[in-house]
């Protein structure tokens, strides 16, 4: 089980990313628009740099919904490999069976 403070920090980052997503997308559009002047694009870049660091989606980390484990998380299920294995062995995940060959 991950520390509760680390899990809460990740949730706080998710909220910050969601809050600034629209503003960030608008600034990226201005920065990438080649038809605008260099000064306008540079000003947009400065505004982008002024945004909080935690507003960047790159800083998010996928975690297991049950344990908070940061590694070995399956996106489709939102669970870590250990918990997913437990659920599969109990037959609670439809269509998944233990591999045997």
Biotite code that builds the C-alpha atoms (Angstrom):
import biotite.structure as struc

atoms = struc.array([
    struc.Atom([0.000, 0.000, 0.000], chain_id="A", res_id=1, res_name="UNK", atom_name="CA", element="C"),
    struc.Atom([1.375, 3.371, -1.017], chain_id="A", res_id=2, res_name="UNK", atom_name="CA", element="C"),
    struc.Atom([1.598, 6.199, 1.484], chain_id="A", res_id=3, res_name="UNK", atom_name="CA", element="C"),
    struc.Atom([-1.621, 8.130, 1.717], chain_id="A", res_id=4, res_name="UNK", atom_name="CA", element="C"),
    struc.Atom([0.220, 11.425, 1.272], chain_id="A", res_id=5, res_name="UNK", atom_name="CA", element="C"),
    struc.Atom([1.603, 10.275, -2.091], chain_id="A", res_id=6, res_name="UNK", atom_name="CA", element="C"),
    struc.Atom([-1.834, 9.151, -3.266], chain_id="A", res_id=7, res_name="UNK", atom_name="CA", element="C"),
    struc.Atom([-3.361, 12.471, -2.184], chain_id="A", res_id=8, res_name="UNK", atom_name="CA", element="C"),
    struc.Atom([-0.590, 14.397, -3.952], chain_id="A", res_id=9, res_name="UNK", atom_name="CA", element="C"),
    struc.Atom([-1.411, 12.544, -7.169], chain_id="A", res_id=10, res_name="UNK", atom_name="CA", element="C"),
    struc.Atom([-5.100, 13.384, -6.832], chain_id="A", res_id=11, res_name="UNK", atom_name="CA", element="C"),
    struc.Atom([-4.237, 17.031, -6.250], chain_id="A", res_id=12, res_name="UNK", atom_name="CA", element="C"),
    struc.Atom([-2.132, 16.990, -9.414], chain_id="A", res_id=13, res_name="UNK", atom_name="CA", element="C"),
    struc.Atom([-5.027, 15.480, -11.394], chain_id="A", res_id=14, res_name="UNK", atom_name="CA", element="C"),
    struc.Atom([-7.294, 18.314, -10.275], chain_id="A", res_id=15, res_name="UNK", atom_name="CA", element="C"),
    struc.Atom([-4.666, 20.913, -11.195], chain_id="A", res_id=16, res_name="UNK", atom_name="CA", element="C"),
    struc.Atom([-4.172, 19.376, -14.650], chain_id="A", res_id=17, res_name="UNK", atom_name="CA", element="C"),
    struc.Atom([-7.927, 19.387, -15.216], chain_id="A", res_id=18, res_name="UNK", atom_name="CA", element="C"),
    struc.Atom([-8.201, 23.003, -14.037], chain_id="A", res_id=19, res_name="UNK", atom_name="CA", element="C"),
    struc.Atom([-5.558, 24.326, -16.452], chain_id="A", res_id=20, res_name="UNK", atom_name="CA", element="C"),
    struc.Atom([-6.216, 21.996, -19.408], chain_id="A", res_id=21, res_name="UNK", atom_name="CA", element="C"),
    struc.Atom([-8.195, 24.518, -21.490], chain_id="A", res_id=22, res_name="UNK", atom_name="CA", element="C"),
    struc.Atom([-5.758, 27.377, -20.889], chain_id="A", res_id=23, res_name="UNK", atom_name="CA", element="C"),
    struc.Atom([-2.831, 25.107, -21.676], chain_id="A", res_id=24, res_name="UNK", atom_name="CA", element="C"),
    struc.Atom([-4.410, 23.882, -24.907], chain_id="A", res_id=25, res_name="UNK", atom_name="CA", element="C"),
    struc.Atom([-5.055, 27.458, -26.042], chain_id="A", res_id=26, res_name="UNK", atom_name="CA", element="C"),
    struc.Atom([-1.456, 28.483, -25.363], chain_id="A", res_id=27, res_name="UNK", atom_name="CA", element="C"),
    struc.Atom([-0.094, 25.424, -27.200], chain_id="A", res_id=28, res_name="UNK", atom_name="CA", element="C"),
    struc.Atom([-2.267, 26.302, -30.188], chain_id="A", res_id=29, res_name="UNK", atom_name="CA", element="C"),
    struc.Atom([-0.821, 29.836, -30.244], chain_id="A", res_id=30, res_name="UNK", atom_name="CA", element="C"),
    struc.Atom([2.749, 28.573, -29.839], chain_id="A", res_id=31, res_name="UNK", atom_name="CA", element="C"),
    struc.Atom([2.379, 26.100, -32.715], chain_id="A", res_id=32, res_name="UNK", atom_name="CA", element="C"),
    struc.Atom([0.615, 28.553, -35.061], chain_id="A", res_id=33, res_name="UNK", atom_name="CA", element="C"),
    struc.Atom([3.277, 29.494, -37.637], chain_id="A", res_id=34, res_name="UNK", atom_name="CA", element="C"),
    struc.Atom([1.128, 32.276, -39.102], chain_id="A", res_id=35, res_name="UNK", atom_name="CA", element="C"),
    struc.Atom([1.417, 34.418, -35.938], chain_id="A", res_id=36, res_name="UNK", atom_name="CA", element="C"),
    struc.Atom([4.308, 36.777, -35.287], chain_id="A", res_id=37, res_name="UNK", atom_name="CA", element="C"),
    struc.Atom([7.345, 35.628, -33.349], chain_id="A", res_id=38, res_name="UNK", atom_name="CA", element="C"),
    struc.Atom([6.587, 38.101, -30.562], chain_id="A", res_id=39, res_name="UNK", atom_name="CA", element="C"),
    struc.Atom([3.062, 36.724, -30.036], chain_id="A", res_id=40, res_name="UNK", atom_name="CA", element="C"),
    struc.Atom([4.314, 33.155, -29.958], chain_id="A", res_id=41, res_name="UNK", atom_name="CA", element="C"),
    struc.Atom([7.110, 34.102, -27.543], chain_id="A", res_id=42, res_name="UNK", atom_name="CA", element="C"),
    struc.Atom([4.611, 35.849, -25.258], chain_id="A", res_id=43, res_name="UNK", atom_name="CA", element="C"),
    struc.Atom([2.450, 32.709, -25.269], chain_id="A", res_id=44, res_name="UNK", atom_name="CA", element="C"),
    struc.Atom([5.503, 30.651, -24.354], chain_id="A", res_id=45, res_name="UNK", atom_name="CA", element="C"),
    struc.Atom([6.207, 32.942, -21.388], chain_id="A", res_id=46, res_name="UNK", atom_name="CA", element="C"),
    struc.Atom([2.586, 32.575, -20.238], chain_id="A", res_id=47, res_name="UNK", atom_name="CA", element="C"),
    struc.Atom([2.919, 28.806, -20.555], chain_id="A", res_id=48, res_name="UNK", atom_name="CA", element="C"),
    struc.Atom([6.044, 28.852, -18.392], chain_id="A", res_id=49, res_name="UNK", atom_name="CA", element="C"),
    struc.Atom([4.202, 30.913, -15.778], chain_id="A", res_id=50, res_name="UNK", atom_name="CA", element="C"),
    struc.Atom([1.610, 28.154, -15.270], chain_id="A", res_id=51, res_name="UNK", atom_name="CA", element="C"),
    struc.Atom([2.108, 25.841, -12.275], chain_id="A", res_id=52, res_name="UNK", atom_name="CA", element="C"),
    struc.Atom([4.382, 22.865, -12.916], chain_id="A", res_id=53, res_name="UNK", atom_name="CA", element="C"),
    struc.Atom([1.756, 20.455, -11.670], chain_id="A", res_id=54, res_name="UNK", atom_name="CA", element="C"),
    struc.Atom([-0.628, 21.619, -14.394], chain_id="A", res_id=55, res_name="UNK", atom_name="CA", element="C"),
    struc.Atom([1.364, 19.584, -16.911], chain_id="A", res_id=56, res_name="UNK", atom_name="CA", element="C"),
    struc.Atom([-0.192, 16.181, -17.716], chain_id="A", res_id=57, res_name="UNK", atom_name="CA", element="C"),
    struc.Atom([3.303, 14.688, -17.972], chain_id="A", res_id=58, res_name="UNK", atom_name="CA", element="C"),
    struc.Atom([3.599, 14.859, -14.189], chain_id="A", res_id=59, res_name="UNK", atom_name="CA", element="C"),
    struc.Atom([0.665, 12.481, -13.631], chain_id="A", res_id=60, res_name="UNK", atom_name="CA", element="C"),
    struc.Atom([1.314, 8.913, -12.550], chain_id="A", res_id=61, res_name="UNK", atom_name="CA", element="C"),
    struc.Atom([-1.088, 5.997, -13.025], chain_id="A", res_id=62, res_name="UNK", atom_name="CA", element="C"),
    struc.Atom([-1.756, 4.202, -9.741], chain_id="A", res_id=63, res_name="UNK", atom_name="CA", element="C"),
    struc.Atom([-3.711, 1.139, -8.669], chain_id="A", res_id=64, res_name="UNK", atom_name="CA", element="C"),
    struc.Atom([-7.191, 2.164, -7.531], chain_id="A", res_id=65, res_name="UNK", atom_name="CA", element="C"),
    struc.Atom([-7.062, -0.189, -4.530], chain_id="A", res_id=66, res_name="UNK", atom_name="CA", element="C"),
    struc.Atom([-3.471, -0.171, -3.285], chain_id="A", res_id=67, res_name="UNK", atom_name="CA", element="C"),
    struc.Atom([-1.982, 2.990, -4.823], chain_id="A", res_id=68, res_name="UNK", atom_name="CA", element="C"),
    struc.Atom([0.884, 0.999, -6.339], chain_id="A", res_id=69, res_name="UNK", atom_name="CA", element="C"),
    struc.Atom([2.601, 3.155, -9.010], chain_id="A", res_id=70, res_name="UNK", atom_name="CA", element="C"),
    struc.Atom([4.104, 0.412, -11.161], chain_id="A", res_id=71, res_name="UNK", atom_name="CA", element="C"),
    struc.Atom([2.577, -2.510, -12.991], chain_id="A", res_id=72, res_name="UNK", atom_name="CA", element="C"),
    struc.Atom([-0.801, -0.809, -13.420], chain_id="A", res_id=73, res_name="UNK", atom_name="CA", element="C"),
    struc.Atom([-3.085, -1.987, -16.221], chain_id="A", res_id=74, res_name="UNK", atom_name="CA", element="C"),
    struc.Atom([-4.853, 1.018, -17.764], chain_id="A", res_id=75, res_name="UNK", atom_name="CA", element="C"),
    struc.Atom([-7.863, -0.987, -18.898], chain_id="A", res_id=76, res_name="UNK", atom_name="CA", element="C"),
    struc.Atom([-8.701, -2.044, -15.344], chain_id="A", res_id=77, res_name="UNK", atom_name="CA", element="C"),
    struc.Atom([-7.022, 0.647, -13.258], chain_id="A", res_id=78, res_name="UNK", atom_name="CA", element="C"),
    struc.Atom([-5.542, -2.050, -11.042], chain_id="A", res_id=79, res_name="UNK", atom_name="CA", element="C"),
    struc.Atom([-2.037, -3.133, -10.202], chain_id="A", res_id=80, res_name="UNK", atom_name="CA", element="C"),
    struc.Atom([-0.855, -6.494, -11.473], chain_id="A", res_id=81, res_name="UNK", atom_name="CA", element="C"),
    struc.Atom([-1.156, -8.150, -8.062], chain_id="A", res_id=82, res_name="UNK", atom_name="CA", element="C"),
    struc.Atom([-4.751, -7.120, -7.425], chain_id="A", res_id=83, res_name="UNK", atom_name="CA", element="C"),
    struc.Atom([-5.721, -7.853, -11.018], chain_id="A", res_id=84, res_name="UNK", atom_name="CA", element="C"),
    struc.Atom([-4.290, -11.355, -10.640], chain_id="A", res_id=85, res_name="UNK", atom_name="CA", element="C"),
    struc.Atom([-6.294, -11.876, -7.438], chain_id="A", res_id=86, res_name="UNK", atom_name="CA", element="C"),
    struc.Atom([-9.538, -10.829, -9.137], chain_id="A", res_id=87, res_name="UNK", atom_name="CA", element="C"),
    struc.Atom([-8.833, -12.998, -12.176], chain_id="A", res_id=88, res_name="UNK", atom_name="CA", element="C"),
    struc.Atom([-8.155, -16.034, -9.989], chain_id="A", res_id=89, res_name="UNK", atom_name="CA", element="C"),
    struc.Atom([-11.476, -15.470, -8.211], chain_id="A", res_id=90, res_name="UNK", atom_name="CA", element="C"),
    struc.Atom([-13.225, -15.273, -11.588], chain_id="A", res_id=91, res_name="UNK", atom_name="CA", element="C"),
    struc.Atom([-14.395, -11.703, -11.121], chain_id="A", res_id=92, res_name="UNK", atom_name="CA", element="C"),
    struc.Atom([-12.962, -10.422, -14.432], chain_id="A", res_id=93, res_name="UNK", atom_name="CA", element="C"),
    struc.Atom([-15.089, -11.700, -17.317], chain_id="A", res_id=94, res_name="UNK", atom_name="CA", element="C"),
    struc.Atom([-13.199, -13.206, -20.217], chain_id="A", res_id=95, res_name="UNK", atom_name="CA", element="C"),
    struc.Atom([-9.843, -13.496, -18.465], chain_id="A", res_id=96, res_name="UNK", atom_name="CA", element="C"),
    struc.Atom([-8.445, -16.879, -17.531], chain_id="A", res_id=97, res_name="UNK", atom_name="CA", element="C"),
    struc.Atom([-5.116, -18.174, -16.326], chain_id="A", res_id=98, res_name="UNK", atom_name="CA", element="C"),
    struc.Atom([-2.840, -18.903, -19.225], chain_id="A", res_id=99, res_name="UNK", atom_name="CA", element="C"),
    struc.Atom([-1.821, -22.512, -19.705], chain_id="A", res_id=100, res_name="UNK", atom_name="CA", element="C"),
    struc.Atom([0.085, -24.092, -22.565], chain_id="A", res_id=101, res_name="UNK", atom_name="CA", element="C"),
])
